[in-house]
Amino acid sequence: MPKRSSSKRVIRDEVALATLRQVIRQTDTERRRKKNPAAVALGRLGGLKGGKARAVALSAKRRREIAQKAARKRWHGKV
């Protein structure tokens, strides 16, 4: 009759698998954190211009509609 596998072996395998998953998750997170400095600079340039350019482009009526919608959201939940 063949011997059955030890439950200790199964537990060790599960621990090793959990450790491996944790290492992979950490490596993947670190890889995503690194940003391209050129892309960051371009994004910052657009971000610095964006709000001012949008404010100039909006009419007074449209600005008022946006503000009212924001107030309704803030005070009444869903619009």
LUMTOR-867977 format. One record per residue: x, y, z of N, C-alpha, C in turn; residue number from 1; residue in three letters. Coordinates in steps of 0.02 Angstrom, whole numbers, plus 50000, padded with zeros to 5 digits. Example, Ala and Ser with C-alpha at 12.3 -4.5 7.8 and 13.67 -1.06 7.14 Angstrom:
BEGIN
<<50660; 49716; 50390>; <50615; 49775; 50390>; <50660; 49835; 50390>; 1; Ala>;
<<50642; 49888; 50354>; <50684; 49947; 50357>; <50645; 50002; 50394>; 2; Ser>;
This chain:
BEGIN
<<50042; 49942; 50000>; <50000; 50000; 50000>; <50045; 50062; 50000>; 1; Met>;
<<50032; 50112; 49955>; <50074; 50172; 49953>; <50061; 50217; 50013>; 2; Pro>;
<<50114; 50252; 50032>; <50107; 50298; 50088>; <50068; 50360; 50066>; 3; Lys>;
<<50031; 50386; 50113>; <49994; 50448; 50098>; <50040; 50508; 50110>; 4; Arg>;
<<50023; 50562; 50076>; <50065; 50621; 50084>; <50053; 50651; 50154>; 5; Ser>;
<<50105; 50679; 50179>; <50102; 50707; 50246>; <50065; 50774; 50245>; 6; Ser>;
<<50027; 50786; 50296>; <49991; 50851; 50300>; <50041; 50907; 50311>; 7; Ser>;
<<50099; 50891; 50342>; <50150; 50942; 50352>; <50176; 50968; 50285>; 8; Lys>;
<<50182; 50923; 50237>; <50206; 50942; 50171>; <50156; 50991; 50138>; 9; Arg>;
<<50093; 50976; 50144>; <50041; 51019; 50115>; <50044; 51088; 50147>; 10; Val>;
<<50051; 51091; 50211>; <50055; 51155; 50247>; <50116; 51194; 50223>; 11; Ile>;
<<50173; 51160; 50218>; <50234; 51192; 50194>; <50225; 51220; 50124>; 12; Arg>;
<<50192; 51182; 50081>; <50180; 51204; 50012>; <50135; 51266; 50012>; 13; Asp>;
<<50084; 51267; 50054>; <50039; 51325; 50057>; <50076; 51387; 50082>; 14; Glu>;
<<50119; 51378; 50131>; <50158; 51434; 50157>; <50206; 51460; 50103>; 15; Val>;
<<50238; 51414; 50068>; <50284; 51434; 50014>; <50246; 51471; 49959>; 16; Ala>;
<<50187; 51447; 49942>; <50147; 51479; 49890>; <50124; 51549; 49912>; 17; Leu>;
<<50104; 51556; 49974>; <50083; 51621; 50000>; <50142; 51669; 50000>; 18; Ala>;
<<50201; 51646; 50019>; <50261; 51688; 50018>; <50278; 51710; 49947>; 19; Thr>;
<<50273; 51663; 49901>; <50287; 51679; 49831>; <50239; 51731; 49804>; 20; Leu>;
<<50174; 51723; 49820>; <50124; 51772; 49798>; <50140; 51841; 49826>; 21; Arg>;
<<50160; 51844; 49889>; <50176; 51908; 49921>; <50236; 51941; 49886>; 22; Gln>;
<<50287; 51903; 49870>; <50346; 51929; 49836>; <50327; 51956; 49767>; 23; Val>;
<<50286; 51918; 49731>; <50265; 51939; 49664>; <50225; 52004; 49669>; 24; Ile>;
<<50180; 52008; 49718>; <50138; 52068; 49726>; <50182; 52129; 49742>; 25; Arg>;
<<50232; 52121; 49785>; <50277; 52177; 49802>; <50317; 52199; 49741>; 26; Gln>;
<<50342; 52151; 49702>; <50381; 52167; 49642>; <50338; 52204; 49592>; 27; Thr>;
<<50276; 52181; 49583>; <50230; 52212; 49535>; <50214; 52284; 49557>; 28; Asp>;
<<50203; 52294; 49622>; <50188; 52361; 49648>; <50247; 52408; 49638>; 29; Thr>;
<<50307; 52384; 49651>; <50366; 52426; 49642>; <50375; 52446; 49569>; 30; Glu>;
<<50360; 52399; 49524>; <50368; 52413; 49453>; <50318; 52467; 49431>; 31; Arg>;
<<50258; 52465; 49458>; <50207; 52515; 49439>; <50222; 52584; 49468>; 32; Arg>;
<<50258; 52588; 49523>; <50272; 52652; 49556>; <50321; 52696; 49516>; 33; Arg>;
<<50365; 52664; 49478>; <50415; 52702; 49441>; <50381; 52739; 49384>; 34; Lys>;
<<50393; 52805; 49380>; <50362; 52845; 49328>; <50415; 52873; 49282>; 35; Lys>;
<<50395; 52884; 49221>; <50438; 52912; 49171>; <50444; 52987; 49185>; 36; Asn>;
<<50504; 53013; 49200>; <50511; 53084; 49217>; <50487; 53131; 49162>; 37; Pro>;
<<50496; 53112; 49098>; <50474; 53154; 49043>; <50397; 53159; 49043>; 38; Ala>;
<<50364; 53103; 49055>; <50291; 53103; 49057>; <50265; 53143; 49116>; 39; Ala>;
<<50299; 53139; 49171>; <50280; 53177; 49230>; <50285; 53252; 49216>; 40; Val>;
<<50339; 53272; 49183>; <50349; 53343; 49167>; <50294; 53368; 49119>; 41; Ala>;
<<50278; 53327; 49068>; <50226; 53347; 49021>; <50158; 53353; 49056>; 42; Leu>;
<<50144; 53306; 49099>; <50081; 53307; 49136>; <50076; 53368; 49180>; 43; Gly>;
<<50131; 53385; 49210>; <50131; 53444; 49254>; <50119; 53508; 49213>; 44; Arg>;
<<50149; 53512; 49155>; <50139; 53571; 49112>; <50065; 53578; 49094>; 45; Leu>;
<<50034; 53524; 49074>; <49963; 53526; 49057>; <49921; 53542; 49118>; 46; Gly>;
<<49939; 53514; 49175>; <49901; 53526; 49236>; <49904; 53598; 49259>; 47; Gly>;
<<49961; 53630; 49248>; <49967; 53700; 49269>; <49925; 53746; 49225>; 48; Leu>;
<<49918; 53727; 49162>; <49879; 53768; 49115>; <49805; 53753; 49117>; 49; Lys>;
<<49788; 53691; 49132>; <49720; 53666; 49123>; <49665; 53704; 49158>; 50; Gly>;
<<49671; 53715; 49222>; <49618; 53748; 49260>; <49605; 53819; 49237>; 51; Gly>;
<<49657; 53856; 49225>; <49650; 53925; 49202>; <49619; 53928; 49132>; 52; Lys>;
<<49643; 53885; 49088>; <49618; 53884; 49019>; <49544; 53865; 49019>; 53; Ala>;
<<49525; 53817; 49061>; <49455; 53796; 49063>; <49411; 53851; 49091>; 54; Arg>;
<<49435; 53886; 49142>; <49395; 53941; 49172>; <49383; 53996; 49121>; 55; Ala>;
<<49433; 54012; 49080>; <49426; 54064; 49029>; <49376; 54041; 48975>; 56; Val>;
<<49377; 53977; 48958>; <49336; 53951; 48904>; <49262; 53944; 48924>; 57; Ala>;
<<49247; 53935; 48988>; <49178; 53924; 49011>; <49140; 53990; 49013>; 58; Leu>;
<<49077; 53986; 48994>; <49035; 54045; 49000>; <49012; 54051; 49073>; 59; Ser>;
<<48986; 54108; 49091>; <48962; 54118; 49160>; <48904; 54071; 49174>; 60; Ala>;
<<48861; 54060; 49125>; <48804; 54016; 49134>; <48827; 53944; 49147>; 61; Lys>;
<<48876; 53920; 49108>; <48900; 53852; 49117>; <48936; 53843; 49184>; 62; Arg>;
<<48975; 53894; 49204>; <49008; 53891; 49270>; <48957; 53886; 49325>; 63; Arg>;
<<48901; 53923; 49318>; <48849; 53921; 49369>; <48816; 53852; 49372>; 64; Arg>;
<<48803; 53821; 49313>; <48774; 53754; 49311>; <48819; 53703; 49346>; 65; Glu>;
<<48883; 53708; 49332>; <48931; 53662; 49363>; <48932; 53671; 49439>; 66; Ile>;
<<48932; 53734; 49461>; <48933; 53748; 49533>; <48869; 53723; 49567>; 67; Ala>;
<<48812; 53732; 49535>; <48749; 53709; 49563>; <48747; 53633; 49568>; 68; Gln>;
<<48771; 53600; 49516>; <48772; 53527; 49517>; <48817; 53502; 49574>; 69; Lys>;
<<48875; 53535; 49582>; <48921; 53516; 49636>; <48889; 53525; 49705>; 70; Ala>;
<<48852; 53581; 49713>; <48819; 53594; 49777>; <48765; 53542; 49791>; 71; Ala>;
<<48726; 53525; 49739>; <48674; 53473; 49748>; <48706; 53407; 49768>; 72; Arg>;
<<48760; 53389; 49735>; <48795; 53326; 49751>; <48819; 53328; 49823>; 73; Lys>;
<<48847; 53385; 49842>; <48877; 53391; 49909>; <48824; 53385; 49963>; 74; Arg>;
<<48767; 53416; 49952>; <48717; 53421; 50006>; <48660; 53370; 50001>; 75; Trp>;
<<48648; 53342; 49941>; <48591; 53297; 49934>; <48609; 53228; 49908>; 76; His>;
<<48671; 53214; 49902>; <48691; 53148; 49877>; <48687; 53145; 49802>; 77; Gly>;
<<48652; 53095; 49775>; <48647; 53087; 49702>; <48603; 53141; 49671>; 78; Lys>;
<<48622; 53162; 49611>; <48583; 53214; 49575>; <48529; 53182; 49536>; 79; Val>;
